[in-house]
Amino acid sequence: MTNDKNPAQRLFRRSTRVYLYKIMVATAPILVGVGMITEGLAEQLLALLGAALTVGGGALALRNVSGD
């Protein structure tokens, strides 16, 4: 039996990934507003979180490419 899930799907269910996105997207502006982080750092953190939670995108694309 093969496992057709990409790495992100194996690590986190979709609902968990959506929850993490919502928490980070809501928290970042608050931290900027109270002066704990800068806008630039918030932008970088959101980009890193997005990349970490979509790790399997490349694997999914490669799996769906037909051979020569």
PyMOL Python script that loads the backbone (N, CA, C, O; Angstrom):
from pymol import cmd

cmd.read_pdbstr("""\
ATOM      1  N   MET A   1       0.851  -1.182   0.000  1.00  0.00           N
ATOM      2  CA  MET A   1       0.000   0.000   0.000  1.00  0.00           C
ATOM      3  C   MET A   1       0.896   1.245   0.000  1.00  0.00           C
ATOM      4  O   MET A   1       1.781   1.373   0.846  1.00  0.00           O
ATOM      5  N   THR A   2       0.668   2.150  -0.937  1.00  0.00           N
ATOM      6  CA  THR A   2       1.467   3.370  -1.015  1.00  0.00           C
ATOM      7  C   THR A   2       0.754   4.509  -0.313  1.00  0.00           C
ATOM      8  O   THR A   2      -0.472   4.546  -0.207  1.00  0.00           O
ATOM      9  N   ASN A   3       1.557   5.419   0.152  1.00  0.00           N
ATOM     10  CA  ASN A   3       1.016   6.596   0.829  1.00  0.00           C
ATOM     11  C   ASN A   3       1.102   7.769  -0.142  1.00  0.00           C
ATOM     12  O   ASN A   3       2.202   8.248  -0.419  1.00  0.00           O
ATOM     13  N   ASP A   4      -0.036   8.247  -0.670  1.00  0.00           N
ATOM     14  CA  ASP A   4      -0.062   9.303  -1.674  1.00  0.00           C
ATOM     15  C   ASP A   4      -0.050  10.702  -1.079  1.00  0.00           C
ATOM     16  O   ASP A   4      -0.207  11.679  -1.810  1.00  0.00           O
ATOM     17  N   LYS A   5       0.131  10.819   0.210  1.00  0.00           N
ATOM     18  CA  LYS A   5       0.142  12.138   0.832  1.00  0.00           C
ATOM     19  C   LYS A   5       1.532  12.760   0.714  1.00  0.00           C
ATOM     20  O   LYS A   5       2.543  12.066   0.811  1.00  0.00           O
ATOM     21  N   ASN A   6       1.569  14.081   0.505  1.00  0.00           N
ATOM     22  CA  ASN A   6       2.847  14.777   0.470  1.00  0.00           C
ATOM     23  C   ASN A   6       3.327  15.020   1.899  1.00  0.00           C
ATOM     24  O   ASN A   6       2.556  14.822   2.838  1.00  0.00           O
ATOM     25  N   PRO A   7       4.586  15.447   2.091  1.00  0.00           N
ATOM     26  CA  PRO A   7       5.116  15.607   3.454  1.00  0.00           C
ATOM     27  C   PRO A   7       4.292  16.529   4.348  1.00  0.00           C
ATOM     28  O   PRO A   7       4.127  16.248   5.535  1.00  0.00           O
ATOM     29  N   ALA A   8       3.779  17.615   3.799  1.00  0.00           N
ATOM     30  CA  ALA A   8       2.976  18.531   4.623  1.00  0.00           C
ATOM     31  C   ALA A   8       1.686  17.858   5.077  1.00  0.00           C
ATOM     32  O   ALA A   8       1.242  18.056   6.208  1.00  0.00           O
ATOM     33  N   GLN A   9       1.088  17.065   4.198  1.00  0.00           N
ATOM     34  CA  GLN A   9      -0.139  16.366   4.557  1.00  0.00           C
ATOM     35  C   GLN A   9       0.121  15.287   5.597  1.00  0.00           C
ATOM     36  O   GLN A   9      -0.744  15.008   6.427  1.00  0.00           O
ATOM     37  N   ARG A  10       1.295  14.678   5.565  1.00  0.00           N
ATOM     38  CA  ARG A  10       1.621  13.660   6.561  1.00  0.00           C
ATOM     39  C   ARG A  10       1.883  14.301   7.917  1.00  0.00           C
ATOM     40  O   ARG A  10       1.521  13.729   8.946  1.00  0.00           O
ATOM     41  N   LEU A  11       2.500  15.469   7.939  1.00  0.00           N
ATOM     42  CA  LEU A  11       2.819  16.124   9.206  1.00  0.00           C
ATOM     43  C   LEU A  11       1.597  16.756   9.856  1.00  0.00           C
ATOM     44  O   LEU A  11       1.377  16.608  11.058  1.00  0.00           O
ATOM     45  N   PHE A  12       0.805  17.459   9.058  1.00  0.00           N
ATOM     46  CA  PHE A  12      -0.350  18.186   9.590  1.00  0.00           C
ATOM     47  C   PHE A  12      -1.572  17.936   8.722  1.00  0.00           C
ATOM     48  O   PHE A  12      -1.481  17.939   7.495  1.00  0.00           O
ATOM     49  N   ARG A  13      -2.703  17.721   9.354  1.00  0.00           N
ATOM     50  CA  ARG A  13      -3.953  17.666   8.601  1.00  0.00           C
ATOM     51  C   ARG A  13      -4.250  19.056   8.065  1.00  0.00           C
ATOM     52  O   ARG A  13      -3.706  20.046   8.554  1.00  0.00           O
ATOM     53  N   ARG A  14      -5.115  19.133   7.057  1.00  0.00           N
ATOM     54  CA  ARG A  14      -5.456  20.423   6.451  1.00  0.00           C
ATOM     55  C   ARG A  14      -5.994  21.388   7.496  1.00  0.00           C
ATOM     56  O   ARG A  14      -5.613  22.558   7.512  1.00  0.00           O
ATOM     57  N   SER A  15      -6.865  20.918   8.358  1.00  0.00           N
ATOM     58  CA  SER A  15      -7.455  21.796   9.372  1.00  0.00           C
ATOM     59  C   SER A  15      -6.383  22.357  10.316  1.00  0.00           C
ATOM     60  O   SER A  15      -6.489  23.497  10.768  1.00  0.00           O
ATOM     61  N   THR A  16      -5.360  21.561  10.609  1.00  0.00           N
ATOM     62  CA  THR A  16      -4.272  22.035  11.475  1.00  0.00           C
ATOM     63  C   THR A  16      -3.454  23.102  10.766  1.00  0.00           C
ATOM     64  O   THR A  16      -3.087  24.107  11.375  1.00  0.00           O
ATOM     65  N   ARG A  17      -3.162  22.895   9.477  1.00  0.00           N
ATOM     66  CA  ARG A  17      -2.391  23.892   8.732  1.00  0.00           C
ATOM     67  C   ARG A  17      -3.154  25.210   8.644  1.00  0.00           C
ATOM     68  O   ARG A  17      -2.569  26.281   8.808  1.00  0.00           O
ATOM     69  N   VAL A  18      -4.455  25.135   8.387  1.00  0.00           N
ATOM     70  CA  VAL A  18      -5.277  26.347   8.311  1.00  0.00           C
ATOM     71  C   VAL A  18      -5.280  27.059   9.660  1.00  0.00           C
ATOM     72  O   VAL A  18      -5.169  28.284   9.713  1.00  0.00           O
ATOM     73  N   TYR A  19      -5.406  26.314  10.733  1.00  0.00           N
ATOM     74  CA  TYR A  19      -5.390  26.900  12.084  1.00  0.00           C
ATOM     75  C   TYR A  19      -4.069  27.625  12.346  1.00  0.00           C
ATOM     76  O   TYR A  19      -4.066  28.740  12.868  1.00  0.00           O
ATOM     77  N   LEU A  20      -2.941  26.993  11.983  1.00  0.00           N
ATOM     78  CA  LEU A  20      -1.632  27.626  12.195  1.00  0.00           C
ATOM     79  C   LEU A  20      -1.489  28.911  11.380  1.00  0.00           C
ATOM     80  O   LEU A  20      -0.959  29.906  11.875  1.00  0.00           O
ATOM     81  N   TYR A  21      -1.964  28.890  10.125  1.00  0.00           N
ATOM     82  CA  TYR A  21      -1.954  30.107   9.310  1.00  0.00           C
ATOM     83  C   TYR A  21      -2.745  31.218  10.002  1.00  0.00           C
ATOM     84  O   TYR A  21      -2.267  32.346  10.119  1.00  0.00           O
ATOM     85  N   LYS A  22      -3.947  30.896  10.458  1.00  0.00           N
ATOM     86  CA  LYS A  22      -4.806  31.911  11.079  1.00  0.00           C
ATOM     87  C   LYS A  22      -4.159  32.504  12.322  1.00  0.00           C
ATOM     88  O   LYS A  22      -4.191  33.720  12.512  1.00  0.00           O
ATOM     89  N   ILE A  23      -3.578  31.672  13.162  1.00  0.00           N
ATOM     90  CA  ILE A  23      -2.936  32.156  14.394  1.00  0.00           C
ATOM     91  C   ILE A  23      -1.776  33.083  14.060  1.00  0.00           C
ATOM     92  O   ILE A  23      -1.656  34.162  14.639  1.00  0.00           O
ATOM     93  N   MET A  24      -0.925  32.668  13.131  1.00  0.00           N
ATOM     94  CA  MET A  24       0.254  33.481  12.796  1.00  0.00           C
ATOM     95  C   MET A  24      -0.153  34.785  12.119  1.00  0.00           C
ATOM     96  O   MET A  24       0.396  35.844  12.421  1.00  0.00           O
ATOM     97  N   VAL A  25      -1.115  34.705  11.205  1.00  0.00           N
ATOM     98  CA  VAL A  25      -1.538  35.914  10.487  1.00  0.00           C
ATOM     99  C   VAL A  25      -2.215  36.898  11.441  1.00  0.00           C
ATOM    100  O   VAL A  25      -2.108  38.109  11.245  1.00  0.00           O
ATOM    101  N   ALA A  26      -2.902  36.408  12.459  1.00  0.00           N
ATOM    102  CA  ALA A  26      -3.537  37.295  13.431  1.00  0.00           C
ATOM    103  C   ALA A  26      -2.539  37.817  14.461  1.00  0.00           C
ATOM    104  O   ALA A  26      -2.685  38.935  14.955  1.00  0.00           O
ATOM    105  N   THR A  27      -1.536  37.020  14.786  1.00  0.00           N
ATOM    106  CA  THR A  27      -0.576  37.396  15.831  1.00  0.00           C
ATOM    107  C   THR A  27       0.472  38.385  15.339  1.00  0.00           C
ATOM    108  O   THR A  27       0.870  39.283  16.081  1.00  0.00           O
ATOM    109  N   ALA A  28       0.918  38.233  14.112  1.00  0.00           N
ATOM    110  CA  ALA A  28       1.997  39.078  13.592  1.00  0.00           C
ATOM    111  C   ALA A  28       1.684  40.575  13.690  1.00  0.00           C
ATOM    112  O   ALA A  28       2.531  41.317  14.187  1.00  0.00           O
ATOM    113  N   PRO A  29       0.525  41.060  13.248  1.00  0.00           N
ATOM    114  CA  PRO A  29       0.257  42.501  13.354  1.00  0.00           C
ATOM    115  C   PRO A  29       0.172  42.989  14.805  1.00  0.00           C
ATOM    116  O   PRO A  29       0.528  44.129  15.106  1.00  0.00           O
ATOM    117  N   ILE A  30      -0.295  42.131  15.681  1.00  0.00           N
ATOM    118  CA  ILE A  30      -0.360  42.516  17.106  1.00  0.00           C
ATOM    119  C   ILE A  30       1.049  42.703  17.651  1.00  0.00           C
ATOM    120  O   ILE A  30       1.320  43.672  18.361  1.00  0.00           O
ATOM    121  N   LEU A  31       1.943  41.780  17.321  1.00  0.00           N
ATOM    122  CA  LEU A  31       3.326  41.896  17.792  1.00  0.00           C
ATOM    123  C   LEU A  31       4.012  43.126  17.212  1.00  0.00           C
ATOM    124  O   LEU A  31       4.817  43.765  17.890  1.00  0.00           O
ATOM    125  N   VAL A  32       3.701  43.460  15.970  1.00  0.00           N
ATOM    126  CA  VAL A  32       4.248  44.688  15.370  1.00  0.00           C
ATOM    127  C   VAL A  32       3.676  45.903  16.088  1.00  0.00           C
ATOM    128  O   VAL A  32       4.405  46.844  16.401  1.00  0.00           O
ATOM    129  N   GLY A  33       2.385  45.883  16.345  1.00  0.00           N
ATOM    130  CA  GLY A  33       1.716  47.019  16.985  1.00  0.00           C
ATOM    131  C   GLY A  33       2.243  47.336  18.372  1.00  0.00           C
ATOM    132  O   GLY A  33       2.335  48.504  18.749  1.00  0.00           O
ATOM    133  N   VAL A  34       2.588  46.312  19.132  1.00  0.00           N
ATOM    134  CA  VAL A  34       3.100  46.563  20.486  1.00  0.00           C
ATOM    135  C   VAL A  34       4.612  46.721  20.501  1.00  0.00           C
ATOM    136  O   VAL A  34       5.205  46.914  21.562  1.00  0.00           O
ATOM    137  N   GLY A  35       5.237  46.640  19.336  1.00  0.00           N
ATOM    138  CA  GLY A  35       6.663  46.907  19.231  1.00  0.00           C
ATOM    139  C   GLY A  35       7.573  45.730  19.555  1.00  0.00           C
ATOM    140  O   GLY A  35       8.772  45.923  19.758  1.00  0.00           O
ATOM    141  N   MET A  36       7.042  44.536  19.608  1.00  0.00           N
ATOM    142  CA  MET A  36       7.874  43.364  19.919  1.00  0.00           C
ATOM    143  C   MET A  36       8.698  42.910  18.714  1.00  0.00           C
ATOM    144  O   MET A  36       9.810  42.408  18.880  1.00  0.00           O
ATOM    145  N   ILE A  37       8.158  43.085  17.496  1.00  0.00           N
ATOM    146  CA  ILE A  37       8.887  42.759  16.276  1.00  0.00           C
ATOM    147  C   ILE A  37       8.654  43.869  15.267  1.00  0.00           C
ATOM    148  O   ILE A  37       7.727  44.667  15.410  1.00  0.00           O
ATOM    149  N   THR A  38       9.498  43.914  14.251  1.00  0.00           N
ATOM    150  CA  THR A  38       9.346  44.922  13.198  1.00  0.00           C
ATOM    151  C   THR A  38       8.459  44.373  12.087  1.00  0.00           C
ATOM    152  O   THR A  38       8.187  43.174  12.026  1.00  0.00           O
ATOM    153  N   GLU A  39       8.016  45.264  11.216  1.00  0.00           N
ATOM    154  CA  GLU A  39       7.197  44.836  10.077  1.00  0.00           C
ATOM    155  C   GLU A  39       7.978  43.879   9.178  1.00  0.00           C
ATOM    156  O   GLU A  39       7.430  42.901   8.668  1.00  0.00           O
ATOM    157  N   GLY A  40       9.251  44.172   8.994  1.00  0.00           N
ATOM    158  CA  GLY A  40      10.089  43.310   8.158  1.00  0.00           C
ATOM    159  C   GLY A  40      10.212  41.912   8.728  1.00  0.00           C
ATOM    160  O   GLY A  40      10.149  40.931   7.987  1.00  0.00           O
ATOM    161  N   LEU A  41      10.384  41.812  10.028  1.00  0.00           N
ATOM    162  CA  LEU A  41      10.492  40.498  10.660  1.00  0.00           C
ATOM    163  C   LEU A  41       9.169  39.746  10.576  1.00  0.00           C
ATOM    164  O   LEU A  41       9.156  38.536  10.352  1.00  0.00           O
ATOM    165  N   ALA A  42       8.062  40.451  10.751  1.00  0.00           N
ATOM    166  CA  ALA A  42       6.748  39.812  10.638  1.00  0.00           C
ATOM    167  C   ALA A  42       6.556  39.246   9.235  1.00  0.00           C
ATOM    168  O   ALA A  42       6.058  38.132   9.074  1.00  0.00           O
ATOM    169  N   GLU A  43       6.947  40.005   8.235  1.00  0.00           N
ATOM    170  CA  GLU A  43       6.834  39.550   6.846  1.00  0.00           C
ATOM    171  C   GLU A  43       7.668  38.295   6.620  1.00  0.00           C
ATOM    172  O   GLU A  43       7.211  37.350   5.978  1.00  0.00           O
ATOM    173  N   GLN A  44       8.889  38.286   7.145  1.00  0.00           N
ATOM    174  CA  GLN A  44       9.763  37.120   6.987  1.00  0.00           C
ATOM    175  C   GLN A  44       9.203  35.897   7.718  1.00  0.00           C
ATOM    176  O   GLN A  44       9.259  34.782   7.198  1.00  0.00           O
ATOM    177  N   LEU A  45       8.672  36.102   8.906  1.00  0.00           N
ATOM    178  CA  LEU A  45       8.101  34.986   9.667  1.00  0.00           C
ATOM    179  C   LEU A  45       6.906  34.379   8.951  1.00  0.00           C
ATOM    180  O   LEU A  45       6.752  33.158   8.912  1.00  0.00           O
ATOM    181  N   LEU A  46       6.055  35.237   8.381  1.00  0.00           N
ATOM    182  CA  LEU A  46       4.895  34.733   7.640  1.00  0.00           C
ATOM    183  C   LEU A  46       5.331  33.959   6.394  1.00  0.00           C
ATOM    184  O   LEU A  46       4.732  32.941   6.048  1.00  0.00           O
ATOM    185  N   ALA A  47       6.372  34.447   5.728  1.00  0.00           N
ATOM    186  CA  ALA A  47       6.883  33.742   4.552  1.00  0.00           C
ATOM    187  C   ALA A  47       7.456  32.385   4.945  1.00  0.00           C
ATOM    188  O   ALA A  47       7.230  31.391   4.254  1.00  0.00           O
ATOM    189  N   LEU A  48       8.189  32.339   6.040  1.00  0.00           N
ATOM    190  CA  LEU A  48       8.757  31.071   6.507  1.00  0.00           C
ATOM    191  C   LEU A  48       7.674  30.082   6.918  1.00  0.00           C
ATOM    192  O   LEU A  48       7.763  28.893   6.610  1.00  0.00           O
ATOM    193  N   LEU A  49       6.666  30.567   7.604  1.00  0.00           N
ATOM    194  CA  LEU A  49       5.568  29.694   8.011  1.00  0.00           C
ATOM    195  C   LEU A  49       4.857  29.134   6.783  1.00  0.00           C
ATOM    196  O   LEU A  49       4.556  27.942   6.715  1.00  0.00           O
ATOM    197  N   GLY A  50       4.596  29.998   5.825  1.00  0.00           N
ATOM    198  CA  GLY A  50       3.948  29.536   4.606  1.00  0.00           C
ATOM    199  C   GLY A  50       4.776  28.483   3.882  1.00  0.00           C
ATOM    200  O   GLY A  50       4.240  27.487   3.396  1.00  0.00           O
ATOM    201  N   ALA A  51       6.076  28.707   3.814  1.00  0.00           N
ATOM    202  CA  ALA A  51       6.953  27.726   3.158  1.00  0.00           C
ATOM    203  C   ALA A  51       6.979  26.415   3.929  1.00  0.00           C
ATOM    204  O   ALA A  51       6.938  25.342   3.328  1.00  0.00           O
ATOM    205  N   ALA A  52       7.046  26.490   5.240  1.00  0.00           N
ATOM    206  CA  ALA A  52       7.107  25.280   6.057  1.00  0.00           C
ATOM    207  C   ALA A  52       5.825  24.456   5.941  1.00  0.00           C
ATOM    208  O   ALA A  52       5.880  23.226   5.948  1.00  0.00           O
ATOM    209  N   LEU A  53       4.691  25.109   5.835  1.00  0.00           N
ATOM    210  CA  LEU A  53       3.421  24.392   5.788  1.00  0.00           C
ATOM    211  C   LEU A  53       3.043  23.910   4.391  1.00  0.00           C
ATOM    212  O   LEU A  53       2.077  23.164   4.234  1.00  0.00           O
ATOM    213  N   THR A  54       3.798  24.331   3.378  1.00  0.00           N
ATOM    214  CA  THR A  54       3.514  23.869   2.020  1.00  0.00           C
ATOM    215  C   THR A  54       4.688  23.088   1.443  1.00  0.00           C
ATOM    216  O   THR A  54       4.914  23.104   0.233  1.00  0.00           O
ATOM    217  N   VAL A  55       5.421  22.416   2.291  1.00  0.00           N
ATOM    218  CA  VAL A  55       6.595  21.650   1.900  1.00  0.00           C
ATOM    219  C   VAL A  55       6.313  20.677   0.761  1.00  0.00           C
ATOM    220  O   VAL A  55       7.168  20.479  -0.102  1.00  0.00           O
ATOM    221  N   GLY A  56       5.164  20.083   0.742  1.00  0.00           N
ATOM    222  CA  GLY A  56       4.874  19.046  -0.246  1.00  0.00           C
ATOM    223  C   GLY A  56       4.471  19.536  -1.614  1.00  0.00           C
ATOM    224  O   GLY A  56       4.213  18.713  -2.493  1.00  0.00           O
ATOM    225  N   GLY A  57       4.405  20.821  -1.838  1.00  0.00           N
ATOM    226  CA  GLY A  57       3.969  21.331  -3.141  1.00  0.00           C
ATOM    227  C   GLY A  57       4.840  20.858  -4.288  1.00  0.00           C
ATOM    228  O   GLY A  57       4.326  20.477  -5.340  1.00  0.00           O
ATOM    229  N   GLY A  58       6.145  20.878  -4.100  1.00  0.00           N
ATOM    230  CA  GLY A  58       7.064  20.408  -5.137  1.00  0.00           C
ATOM    231  C   GLY A  58       6.907  18.925  -5.411  1.00  0.00           C
ATOM    232  O   GLY A  58       6.928  18.490  -6.563  1.00  0.00           O
ATOM    233  N   ALA A  59       6.750  18.156  -4.356  1.00  0.00           N
ATOM    234  CA  ALA A  59       6.571  16.705  -4.517  1.00  0.00           C
ATOM    235  C   ALA A  59       5.282  16.407  -5.256  1.00  0.00           C
ATOM    236  O   ALA A  59       5.240  15.498  -6.085  1.00  0.00           O
ATOM    237  N   LEU A  60       4.242  17.150  -4.972  1.00  0.00           N
ATOM    238  CA  LEU A  60       2.963  16.950  -5.657  1.00  0.00           C
ATOM    239  C   LEU A  60       3.100  17.269  -7.142  1.00  0.00           C
ATOM    240  O   LEU A  60       2.577  16.546  -7.990  1.00  0.00           O
ATOM    241  N   ALA A  61       3.803  18.354  -7.452  1.00  0.00           N
ATOM    242  CA  ALA A  61       3.994  18.722  -8.859  1.00  0.00           C
ATOM    243  C   ALA A  61       4.808  17.658  -9.591  1.00  0.00           C
ATOM    244  O   ALA A  61       4.461  17.275 -10.708  1.00  0.00           O
ATOM    245  N   LEU A  62       5.878  17.182  -8.977  1.00  0.00           N
ATOM    246  CA  LEU A  62       6.714  16.180  -9.621  1.00  0.00           C
ATOM    247  C   LEU A  62       5.973  14.861  -9.815  1.00  0.00           C
ATOM    248  O   LEU A  62       6.175  14.182 -10.821  1.00  0.00           O
ATOM    249  N   ARG A  63       5.142  14.504  -8.891  1.00  0.00           N
ATOM    250  CA  ARG A  63       4.402  13.251  -8.992  1.00  0.00           C
ATOM    251  C   ARG A  63       3.411  13.293 -10.159  1.00  0.00           C
ATOM    252  O   ARG A  63       3.082  12.252 -10.727  1.00  0.00           O
ATOM    253  N   ASN A  64       2.938  14.477 -10.514  1.00  0.00           N
ATOM    254  CA  ASN A  64       1.937  14.597 -11.563  1.00  0.00           C
ATOM    255  C   ASN A  64       2.507  14.939 -12.940  1.00  0.00           C
ATOM    256  O   ASN A  64       1.750  15.201 -13.875  1.00  0.00           O
ATOM    257  N   VAL A  65       3.830  14.937 -13.070  1.00  0.00           N
ATOM    258  CA  VAL A  65       4.472  15.185 -14.371  1.00  0.00           C
ATOM    259  C   VAL A  65       4.620  13.853 -15.084  1.00  0.00           C
ATOM    260  O   VAL A  65       5.119  12.884 -14.513  1.00  0.00           O
ATOM    261  N   SER A  66       4.187  13.814 -16.326  1.00  0.00           N
ATOM    262  CA  SER A  66       4.311  12.558 -17.084  1.00  0.00           C
ATOM    263  C   SER A  66       5.733  12.383 -17.561  1.00  0.00           C
ATOM    264  O   SER A  66       6.450  13.358 -17.786  1.00  0.00           O
ATOM    265  N   GLY A  67       6.138  11.133 -17.715  1.00  0.00           N
ATOM    266  CA  GLY A  67       7.483  10.812 -18.197  1.00  0.00           C
ATOM    267  C   GLY A  67       7.615  11.057 -19.689  1.00  0.00           C
ATOM    268  O   GLY A  67       6.621  11.246 -20.389  1.00  0.00           O
ATOM    269  N   ASP A  68       8.854  11.053 -20.169  1.00  0.00           N
ATOM    270  CA  ASP A  68       9.108  11.247 -21.609  1.00  0.00           C
ATOM    271  C   ASP A  68       8.844  10.002 -22.383  1.00  0.00           C
ATOM    272  O   ASP A  68       9.007   9.987 -23.603  1.00  0.00           O
TER     273      ASP A  68
END
""", "prot")
cmd.dss("prot")
cmd.show_as("cartoon", "prot")
cmd.util.cbc("prot")
cmd.orient("prot")
